Amino acid sequence: MATAELGYDVPQTRAWLYDLDAATIAGTSRQRDMIMPLCRAHADRIKVPVGWELDDRRAPEPEPAMTPPEPSAEAPEGVEPLFKPRSRPEPTEMPEPDPDPEPAPSSLLERAFRAAPSR
């Protein structure tokens, strides 16, 4: 949506920006081929040729009426938070490991192989 107009004068190497309002649109001296409507984003980024002068006659953009509240870790009273932090379980004491059990008696086959001469 157009909020500003860009006008220019080639012989004087000058350009100007001004707010688009009803008085400007209804003006009789407006030359349509020398004026072009621009949205705010494009008017803010306009660049003129090297050596030209840009006269920005637009009113300053109003400050926001209200600043957003600072984020808080706690929800206000009566409001459910969107996310609840997970609670971590309390660490429990690990039982002491059992000492190494006594080795099981070896089998008859095991004893036979140990006793056999190796080749």
C-alpha positions in Angstrom: 0.0 0.0 0.0 1.4 3.4 -1.0 2.3 5.7 1.9 4.7 8.0 0.3 5.4 9.6 -3.1 8.7 10.2 -4.8 9.0 13.3 -6.9 11.9 14.5 -9.0 13.2 17.4 -11.0 15.8 16.3 -13.6 17.2 19.7 -14.6 17.9 20.5 -10.9 19.1 16.9 -10.1 16.8 16.8 -7.1 14.3 14.3 -5.7 12.0 14.4 -2.7 9.8 12.1 -0.7 6.7 13.2 1.1 3.7 11.6 2.8 0.9 10.5 0.6 -2.3 12.1 1.8 -5.6 13.3 0.4 -4.4 16.9 -0.1 -1.5 15.7 -2.2 -3.7 13.4 -4.3 -6.3 16.1 -4.9 -3.6 18.8 -5.8 -4.0 20.2 -9.2 -0.3 21.0 -9.8 0.6 17.3 -9.5 2.5 16.1 -12.6 1.7 12.4 -12.8 4.8 11.5 -14.9 7.2 13.1 -12.4 5.6 11.6 -9.2 5.4 7.9 -8.2 3.7 6.3 -5.2 5.8 4.1 -3.0 5.2 1.8 0.0 7.0 2.6 3.2 9.6 -0.2 2.8 10.6 1.1 -0.7 10.5 4.7 0.3 12.8 3.9 3.3 15.3 2.3 0.9 15.2 4.7 -2.0 18.6 5.8 -3.5 19.1 8.7 -5.9 21.7 8.9 -8.6 25.2 10.1 -7.7 25.2 13.9 -7.5 21.5 14.2 -6.9 20.0 15.5 -3.7 17.2 13.7 -1.8 14.9 15.8 0.4 12.9 13.5 2.6 9.8 15.5 3.8 7.9 12.6 5.3 6.7 12.9 8.9 8.8 10.6 11.3 7.2 7.3 11.9 5.4 7.3 15.3 6.9 5.3 18.1 5.1 2.2 19.2 2.5 3.0 21.9 3.4 0.0 24.0 6.6 -2.0 24.3 6.2 -5.8 24.7 6.6 -7.1 28.2 9.9 -8.7 29.1 9.8 -12.5 29.1 9.4 -14.0 32.5 10.1 -17.5 33.7 6.9 -17.5 35.8 3.4 -17.2 34.4 1.1 -14.5 35.9 -1.4 -15.6 38.4 -4.4 -17.5 37.0 -2.6 -18.2 33.7 -1.5 -21.7 32.8 2.0 -21.6 31.3 2.4 -23.0 27.8 5.3 -25.2 28.8 6.0 -26.7 32.1 9.6 -27.5 33.0 10.3 -31.1 33.5 11.2 -32.0 37.0 14.2 -34.2 37.5 14.0 -37.2 39.8 16.2 -37.0 42.9 19.3 -39.1 42.4 19.1 -42.4 44.4 22.1 -44.0 46.0 23.4 -46.9 43.9 23.9 -50.1 45.9 27.5 -51.2 46.3 28.4 -53.8 43.7 28.9 -57.3 45.0 32.5 -58.4 45.5 33.7 -60.8 42.8 32.1 -64.2 43.4 34.3 -67.1 44.1 35.1 -68.9 40.8 33.0 -71.9 40.1 34.8 -75.2 40.4 36.2 -76.2 37.0 34.6 -79.0 35.1 36.2 -82.4 34.5 36.8 -81.6 30.8 38.6 -78.3 31.7 40.8 -80.1 34.2 41.6 -82.7 31.6 42.7 -80.1 29.0 44.9 -78.3 31.5 46.6 -81.5 32.5 47.2 -82.6 28.9 50.6 -81.8 27.4 50.5 -79.1 24.7 52.0 -79.9 21.3 
